[in-house]
Amino acid sequence: MDLEGRLIQKMAVQSGKSARGDWAKQEFVIEFQEGNFPSKACFSVWGADKVKDLERYQIGDQLKVAFNVSSREFNGKWYTDLRAWRISPAGTQAAAPGYGAPAGQAYGAPDYGQAGAPAGFAPSFSQDNVPAGFGPQAPAPTIDDMPGDDLPF
């Protein structure tokens, strides 16, 4: 998923050691427009490289955040995490797949959202920007459309 908004807060970097080695995490808050009212979302970045990437952005910067949503249950209560895997200035498009993209999703890969997603979480489409594979398509070729018997065997 992608979300564009204004960076309004960066929390302190958290770090430590685990059985798998050193880790670092930082949370930040983006304010975005949802309908007539502004909304806020708190994201997290994991890993020293992602924390360093976040350092270059200042409070007030317009950002585009690509993220994954996950929820987990602990003692009967549910916790939701918005884990950012790419942060870029708003209005820019990443050029090619690269390090840090989640498995199966390359940088710049379109994310068409889910039906019923809140405003700001799913892109809208007009007749001019319908994604490839959607909308009217040419009919499949029939046997009559095939060239004559020109097979090499």
C-alpha positions in Angstrom: 0.0 0.0 0.0 1.1 3.6 -0.5 0.1 6.7 1.4 1.1 10.4 0.8 1.2 12.9 3.6 3.1 15.4 5.7 5.7 14.2 8.2 4.6 15.6 11.6 6.7 13.6 14.1 9.7 11.3 14.4 10.2 9.3 17.6 13.5 8.4 19.1 15.4 5.5 17.5 15.1 2.2 19.5 17.8 -0.4 19.3 19.1 -3.5 21.0 20.5 -7.0 20.5 18.7 -10.2 19.9 19.6 -13.7 19.1 19.9 -12.7 15.5 22.1 -9.7 16.1 21.7 -6.0 16.5 18.4 -4.3 15.6 17.1 -0.7 15.2 13.6 0.6 14.9 12.1 4.1 14.5 8.5 5.3 14.4 7.2 8.3 12.6 3.8 9.9 12.0 2.3 11.1 8.7 -0.7 13.4 8.5 -2.9 12.8 5.4 -6.2 14.0 4.1 -9.1 11.6 4.5 -12.3 13.1 3.1 -12.8 16.5 4.7 -10.6 15.8 7.8 -6.9 15.2 8.3 -5.9 11.8 9.7 -2.7 10.5 11.2 -0.9 7.2 10.9 2.1 6.0 12.8 4.6 3.9 10.8 7.7 2.0 11.8 11.0 1.4 9.9 13.2 -1.6 10.9 16.9 -1.9 10.3 19.8 0.5 10.5 19.7 1.3 6.8 16.0 2.2 6.9 16.5 4.4 10.1 19.3 6.2 8.2 17.0 6.7 5.2 14.4 8.4 7.5 17.1 10.8 8.9 17.1 12.8 5.6 13.5 13.9 6.0 12.5 16.8 8.2 9.2 17.6 10.0 6.9 19.2 7.4 8.2 17.3 4.4 5.6 15.8 2.1 6.3 12.0 1.8 5.1 9.0 0.0 5.3 5.9 2.2 5.0 2.3 0.8 4.1 0.0 3.6 2.7 -3.4 4.7 -0.1 -3.8 7.3 0.0 -6.6 9.8 -1.9 -7.4 13.0 -1.2 -9.8 15.8 -2.9 -10.8 19.0 -1.4 -10.8 22.4 -3.3 -11.6 25.6 -6.7 -11.1 23.9 -5.8 -7.7 22.5 -4.9 -6.9 18.8 -2.0 -4.8 17.7 -1.6 -3.4 14.2 1.8 -2.5 12.7 2.3 -0.2 9.6 5.8 -1.2 8.5 7.3 1.2 5.9 9.6 -0.4 3.4 10.1 2.6 1.2 10.0 6.3 1.9 10.3 8.9 -0.9 9.5 12.6 -1.4 5.8 12.9 -2.5 5.3 13.0 -6.2 8.3 10.8 -7.1 8.2 7.3 -8.5 10.9 4.7 -7.8 12.7 3.6 -10.9 13.5 -0.1 -10.4 13.2 -3.0 -8.0 15.8 -2.8 -5.2 16.9 -3.8 -1.8 14.2 -3.7 0.9 11.1 -4.5 -1.1 9.0 -7.2 0.4 9.1 -10.6 -1.3 7.1 -10.7 -4.4 6.7 -6.9 -4.7 9.1 -4.7 -6.5 9.6 -1.0 -6.0 7.1 0.9 -8.1 4.8 -2.1 -8.4 1.2 -0.8 -8.5 -0.9 -1.5 -5.5 -4.5 -1.2 -6.4 -5.8 -1.4 -2.8 -8.8 -3.3 -1.7 -12.5 -2.6 -2.1 -13.8 -0.6 0.8 -10.4 0.8 1.8 -10.6 4.1 3.5 -9.9 7.3 1.5 -6.2 7.9 1.2 -5.3 4.2 1.3 -6.5 3.1 -2.1 -5.8 5.1 -5.4 -8.7 6.2 -7.5 -8.9 5.6 -11.2 -10.3 7.6 -14.0 -10.9 6.6 -17.6 -7.4 7.9 -18.5 -5.4 6.0 -15.9 -7.0 2.5 -15.8 -4.3 0.0 -14.9 -3.2 -2.5 -17.6 -5.3 -5.6 -17.6 -8.5 -3.8 -16.5 -11.2 -2.3 -18.8 -11.9 -3.1 -22.4 -9.5 -5.5 -24.1 -9.1 -6.9 -27.6 -10.9 -10.2 -28.2 -8.8 -13.4 -28.1 -7.6 -14.6 -31.5 -9.6 -17.4 -33.1 -8.3 -20.2 -35.4 -9.4 -18.1 -38.4 -7.0 -15.4 -37.3 -4.0 -17.7 -37.4 -1.6 -17.8 -40.3 -1.5 -20.7 -42.7 0.4 -23.9 -42.2 3.8 -22.4 -41.8 5.1 -24.7 -39.1 8.7 -25.9 -39.6 7.8 -29.6 -39.0 
